[in-house]
Amino acid sequence: MIFPKSPIERRLWLYIGVPMLALVAILASLAGLALGEIARREDQAFRDMTRRMVESAVAAQVNATKEQILDYANWNDAYEATSRHWNQEWLAENYYSSVMDALIVARAGQMRFLWTEDHLTPSRGAVSRDALSIARGFDDLNALAAAPTEADTGRAALMTFNGRLAVLAIAPITPEDDAARIEAANRSEPVNVLLGVRVLAESDLVALNRALALEDFRFAPAGVSSERSAVSWRIAEMGGAGEAAFVWRDPRIGSAHLARRVWLMIAILCLLGLIASFVTHSMVMRALWDAPAKH
């Protein structure tokens, strides 16, 4: 008998079926909480992994720019034209670049020379102002000249100006020989610092995302709100200033599968609960029917 007809059968269903269904409900709730935690961790793991991917890809761009500026800064002729005898003509003839968009020579935080590509002419003031502002935030730039190796004399960061993203590389202008460089640095004379700015164009961001394969990847100069559908990585993580960030879509992989997992788990538990209730009910009823026959 599937449905209870007699009072004793109804009482058996209440004593057996209801607790069993309550147990199923409790297990379903616990399973839902466990699956929710798993989904949350999967979502967070995706965010952490993609942030590391973005940071690694951007770091490669930043380090490449730093290596390029070291070629311009660790140069005997440049040292002679800036620290020995200021030579504006030499700088104008030699400090230009096909890979940099701006070169700035500064000393004690003040700009002494500026070259920019033609496309940056309207933004010359913003480029130099923002580059020098970030440079002042680094540790003592004069001390960089006394670093053990040439590679240790450079610093790099991300920066924005007029809503555009760029890589800023900084290095003191020094002699090529390490011993001569360190000796000059130990004289505690004011050091001329070279700043190089390389603007990341739209094509650079497209190439960056091609390597990352992230959905809706973009640069947000004003940062991003706390929208649940987006993941962000602020340029402040790499020496930049402000709220500017890289942003991409958060597919919420774990949460997307949560509902399906929860309903599947509830269905399985309910099925098992019903089967257990029917089996228990049948066994008890059989025992009750057999009891009078034995007497």
C-alpha positions as a printed NumPy array, in Angstrom:
array([[  0.   ,   0.   ,   0.   ],
       [  1.472,   3.29 ,  -1.114],
       [ -0.971,   5.781,   0.411],
       [ -1.959,   5.444,   4.072],
       [ -5.603,   4.472,   4.619],
       [ -5.928,   3.315,   8.189],
       [ -5.137,   5.471,  11.28 ],
       [ -2.157,   3.306,  12.153],
       [ -0.709,   3.739,   8.673],
       [ -1.163,   7.497,   8.876],
       [  0.592,   7.55 ,  12.237],
       [  3.44 ,   5.499,  10.76 ],
       [  3.816,   8.014,   7.96 ],
       [  3.932,  10.822,  10.509],
       [  6.442,   8.989,  12.705],
       [  8.62 ,   7.787,   9.83 ],
       [  7.997,   9.901,   6.746],
       [  7.977,  13.364,   8.3  ],
       [ 11.321,  12.922,  10.15 ],
       [ 12.781,  11.455,   6.99 ],
       [ 11.616,  14.43 ,   4.921],
       [ 12.93 ,  16.804,   7.613],
       [ 16.277,  15.018,   7.428],
       [ 16.238,  15.421,   3.647],
       [ 15.493,  19.146,   4.029],
       [ 18.379,  19.552,   6.488],
       [ 20.766,  17.648,   4.243],
       [ 19.615,  19.673,   1.23 ],
       [ 20.269,  22.915,   3.136],
       [ 23.722,  21.76 ,   4.206],
       [ 24.465,  20.621,   0.663],
       [ 23.317,  23.994,  -0.662],
       [ 25.595,  25.817,   1.753],
       [ 28.528,  23.568,   0.849],
       [ 27.924,  24.001,  -2.877],
       [ 27.546,  27.756,  -2.381],
       [ 30.937,  27.887,  -0.662],
       [ 32.472,  25.818,  -3.464],
       [ 30.971,  28.191,  -6.039],
       [ 32.263,  31.232,  -4.151],
       [ 35.759,  29.757,  -4.051],
       [ 35.65 ,  28.932,  -7.759],
       [ 34.583,  32.517,  -8.53 ],
       [ 37.366,  33.925,  -6.35 ],
       [ 39.919,  31.532,  -7.849],
       [ 39.041,  32.826, -11.329],
       [ 39.448,  36.442, -10.192],
       [ 42.778,  35.757,  -8.516],
       [ 44.095,  33.744, -11.463],
       [ 43.121,  36.339, -14.075],
       [ 44.533,  39.186, -11.971],
       [ 47.855,  37.319, -11.822],
       [ 47.695,  36.811, -15.592],
       [ 47.108,  40.527, -16.186],
       [ 49.845,  41.515, -13.74 ],
       [ 52.327,  39.154, -15.414],
       [ 51.481,  40.404, -18.909],
       [ 51.726,  44.057, -17.861],
       [ 54.977,  43.401, -15.973],
       [ 56.512,  42.091, -19.195],
       [ 55.632,  45.384, -20.933],
       [ 56.973,  47.417, -18.011],
       [ 60.249,  45.499, -17.771],
       [ 60.826,  45.772, -21.524],
       [ 60.414,  49.55 , -21.324],
       [ 62.809,  49.712, -18.373],
       [ 65.452,  47.828, -20.36 ],
       [ 65.032,  50.3  , -23.216],
       [ 65.484,  53.366, -21.011],
       [ 68.65 ,  51.902, -19.518],
       [ 70.219,  51.965, -22.988],
       [ 69.632,  55.728, -23.141],
       [ 70.644,  56.438, -19.538],
       [ 73.761,  54.276, -19.142],
       [ 75.706,  56.158, -21.816],
       [ 79.011,  58.024, -21.525],
       [ 78.057,  60.723, -24.033],
       [ 74.745,  61.361, -22.295],
       [ 76.53 ,  61.628, -18.954],
       [ 78.973,  64.166, -20.4  ],
       [ 76.15 ,  66.195, -21.964],
       [ 74.125,  66.393, -18.763],
       [ 76.306,  66.007, -15.679],
       [ 79.665,  67.328, -16.912],
       [ 78.601,  70.194, -19.14 ],
       [ 74.987,  70.781, -20.025],
       [ 74.669,  70.406, -23.792],
       [ 71.169,  71.175, -25.039],
       [ 72.151,  70.665, -28.68 ],
       [ 73.483,  67.165, -28.021],
       [ 70.275,  66.247, -26.215],
       [ 68.129,  67.565, -29.042],
       [ 70.125,  65.564, -31.58 ],
       [ 70.346,  62.297, -29.621],
       [ 67.462,  62.038, -27.19 ],
       [ 64.651,  60.907, -29.448],
       [ 63.304,  57.434, -29.942],
       [ 61.32 ,  55.168, -32.221],
       [ 60.13 ,  53.045, -29.287],
       [ 59.454,  55.763, -26.69 ],
       [ 56.844,  58.48 , -26.999],
       [ 58.53 ,  60.917, -24.628],
       [ 61.971,  61.402, -23.061],
       [ 62.456,  63.721, -20.096],
       [ 65.659,  64.748, -18.355],
       [ 65.161,  65.996, -14.808],
       [ 67.291,  66.864, -11.803],
       [ 66.069,  67.341,  -8.242],
       [ 62.516,  66.823,  -9.475],
       [ 62.689,  69.649, -12.026],
       [ 62.458,  69.1  , -15.778],
       [ 65.476,  70.209, -17.82 ],
       [ 64.741,  68.677, -21.22 ],
       [ 61.662,  67.269, -22.953],
       [ 61.194,  65.457, -26.241],
       [ 57.881,  63.975, -27.398],
       [ 56.536,  62.318, -30.501],
       [ 54.365,  64.551, -32.66 ],
       [ 51.144,  62.824, -31.578],
       [ 51.876,  63.873, -27.973],
       [ 52.488,  67.543, -28.759],
       [ 49.07 ,  68.622, -27.405],
       [ 49.737,  66.626, -24.229],
       [ 53.359,  67.626, -23.577],
       [ 52.476,  69.427, -20.36 ],
       [ 50.367,  66.573, -18.986],
       [ 52.991,  63.942, -19.861],
       [ 55.86 ,  65.731, -18.15 ],
       [ 53.776,  66.777, -15.148],
       [ 52.374,  63.305, -14.434],
       [ 55.656,  61.503, -15.18 ],
       [ 57.586,  63.741, -12.778],
       [ 54.859,  63.374, -10.152],
       [ 55.171,  59.588, -10.187],
       [ 58.977,  59.761, -10.297],
       [ 58.997,  61.807,  -7.093],
       [ 57.14 ,  58.947,  -5.404],
       [ 60.005,  56.518,  -5.89 ],
       [ 62.741,  56.008,  -3.35 ],
       [ 65.811,  58.223,  -3.599],
       [ 66.568,  58.223,  -7.323],
       [ 70.083,  59.516,  -6.692],
       [ 70.848,  56.302,  -4.794],
       [ 69.993,  54.248,  -7.876],
       [ 73.182,  55.441,  -9.541],
       [ 75.199,  53.554,  -6.899],
       [ 73.401,  50.234,  -7.481],
       [ 75.724,  47.213,  -7.918],
       [ 74.765,  46.574, -11.541],
       [ 73.365,  48.594, -14.406],
       [ 70.151,  46.546, -14.41 ],
       [ 69.499,  47.634, -10.811],
       [ 69.595,  51.337, -11.664],
       [ 66.206,  51.361, -13.412],
       [ 62.658,  51.668, -12.117],
       [ 59.354,  51.459, -13.957],
       [ 55.671,  52.017, -13.321],
       [ 52.348,  52.517, -15.045],
       [ 50.913,  55.998, -15.415],
       [ 47.958,  57.798, -16.947],
       [ 47.673,  61.222, -18.515],
       [ 44.587,  62.709, -20.121],
       [ 42.873,  59.341, -19.799],
       [ 45.613,  57.45 , -21.654],
       [ 47.715,  54.6  , -20.289],
       [ 51.503,  54.561, -20.513],
       [ 54.574,  52.845, -19.134],
       [ 57.017,  55.096, -17.312],
       [ 60.65 ,  54.013, -16.999],
       [ 63.24 ,  55.907, -14.932],
       [ 67.007,  55.636, -14.657],
       [ 69.846,  57.963, -13.606],
       [ 72.1  ,  59.109, -16.435],
       [ 75.457,  57.513, -15.643],
       [ 78.782,  56.418, -17.17 ],
       [ 78.787,  53.017, -18.833],
       [ 81.529,  51.582, -16.616],
       [ 80.121,  50.28 , -13.327],
       [ 83.113,  51.412, -11.275],
       [ 82.978,  54.926, -12.751],
       [ 79.214,  55.052, -12.211],
       [ 79.467,  54.069,  -8.548],
       [ 82.393,  56.438,  -7.96 ],
       [ 80.421,  59.347,  -9.448],
       [ 77.389,  58.444,  -7.365],
       [ 79.449,  58.395,  -4.167],
       [ 80.462,  62.017,  -4.754],
       [ 76.888,  62.937,  -3.792],
       [ 76.519,  65.278,  -6.721],
       [ 73.008,  65.996,  -8.079],
       [ 72.068,  63.259, -10.51 ],
       [ 70.303,  63.831, -13.807],
       [ 67.506,  61.329, -14.258],
       [ 66.076,  60.146, -17.552],
       [ 62.371,  59.376, -17.771],
       [ 60.949,  57.504, -20.717],
       [ 57.24 ,  57.298, -21.479],
       [ 55.75 ,  54.719, -23.838],
       [ 52.064,  55.142, -24.504],
       [ 50.07 ,  51.939, -24.794],
       [ 47.93 ,  52.38 , -27.879],
       [ 44.688,  50.556, -28.593],
       [ 46.634,  48.044, -30.687],
       [ 48.829,  47.275, -27.66 ],
       [ 45.766,  46.57 , -25.531],
       [ 44.302,  44.366, -28.265],
       [ 47.547,  42.4  , -28.452],
       [ 47.611,  42.161, -24.661],
       [ 44.107,  40.742, -24.536],
       [ 44.876,  38.365, -27.383],
       [ 47.439,  36.775, -25.094],
       [ 45.116,  36.855, -22.074],
       [ 41.874,  35.791, -23.807],
       [ 39.636,  37.639, -21.322],
       [ 36.111,  38.752, -22.192],
       [ 35.384,  42.493, -22.477],
       [ 38.966,  43.367, -21.536],
       [ 39.47 ,  47.129, -21.479],
       [ 41.279,  49.979, -19.787],
       [ 39.133,  52.143, -17.498],
       [ 40.86 ,  55.505, -16.788],
       [ 38.389,  56.381, -14.032],
       [ 38.419,  52.956, -12.458],
       [ 35.431,  50.666, -12.145],
       [ 32.471,  50.501,  -9.822],
       [ 31.876,  47.522,  -7.579],
       [ 29.716,  45.828, -10.207],
       [ 29.464,  42.089,  -9.635],
       [ 29.959,  41.267, -13.298],
       [ 33.454,  42.752, -13.6  ],
       [ 36.963,  41.965, -12.363],
       [ 39.548,  44.732, -12.142],
       [ 43.267,  45.171, -11.62 ],
       [ 44.36 ,  48.682, -10.647],
       [ 47.512,  50.163, -12.131],
       [ 48.394,  51.225,  -8.584],
       [ 49.552,  47.608,  -8.186],
       [ 52.467,  48.549, -10.435],
       [ 53.466,  51.961,  -9.164],
       [ 50.661,  53.926, -10.807],
       [ 48.433,  56.502,  -9.174],
       [ 44.667,  56.958,  -9.03 ],
       [ 41.79 ,  54.567,  -9.621],
       [ 42.606,  53.644, -13.233],
       [ 42.372,  49.918, -13.847],
       [ 42.178,  47.108, -16.35 ],
       [ 38.69 ,  45.621, -16.342],
       [ 37.245,  42.408, -17.766],
       [ 34.053,  40.401, -17.431],
       [ 33.596,  38.084, -14.483],
       [ 31.74 ,  35.01 , -15.795],
       [ 31.191,  33.8  , -12.204],
       [ 31.912,  30.254, -13.284],
       [ 31.108,  28.702,  -9.926],
       [ 27.871,  30.635,  -9.434],
       [ 26.743,  29.865, -12.98 ],
       [ 26.755,  26.161, -12.181],
       [ 25.493,  26.519,  -8.603],
       [ 21.751,  26.43 ,  -9.319],
       [ 22.054,  23.317, -11.451],
       [ 24.178,  21.619,  -8.812],
       [ 21.813,  22.56 ,  -5.987],
       [ 18.662,  21.371,  -7.767],
       [ 20.364,  18.15 ,  -8.77 ],
       [ 21.466,  17.545,  -5.182],
       [ 17.984,  18.338,  -3.817],
       [ 16.379,  16.014,  -6.346],
       [ 18.742,  13.177,  -5.417],
       [ 18.193,  13.688,  -1.686],
       [ 14.416,  13.867,  -2.072],
       [ 14.421,  10.71 ,  -4.151],
       [ 16.554,   8.92 ,  -1.585],
       [ 14.313,  10.194,   1.234],
       [ 11.159,   8.968,  -0.489],
       [ 12.703,   5.583,  -1.223],
       [ 13.867,   5.274,   2.392],
       [ 10.426,   6.294,   3.668],
       [  8.619,   3.762,   1.483],
       [ 11.05 ,   0.986,   2.361],
       [ 10.804,   1.716,   6.074],
       [  7.029,   1.992,   5.884],
       [  6.762,  -1.315,   4.021],
       [  9.018,  -3.074,   6.511],
       [  7.059,  -1.774,   9.498],
       [  3.696,  -2.616,   7.932],
       [  4.884,  -6.106,   7.072],
       [  6.045,  -6.571,  10.671],
       [  2.645,  -5.404,  11.954],
       [  0.765,  -7.708,   9.588],
       [  2.918, -10.678,  10.457],
       [  2.646, -10.135,  14.222],
       [ -1.014, -11.244,  14.609],
       [ -0.394, -14.302,  12.419],
       [  2.25 , -15.566,  14.832],
       [ -0.089, -15.48 ,  17.776]])
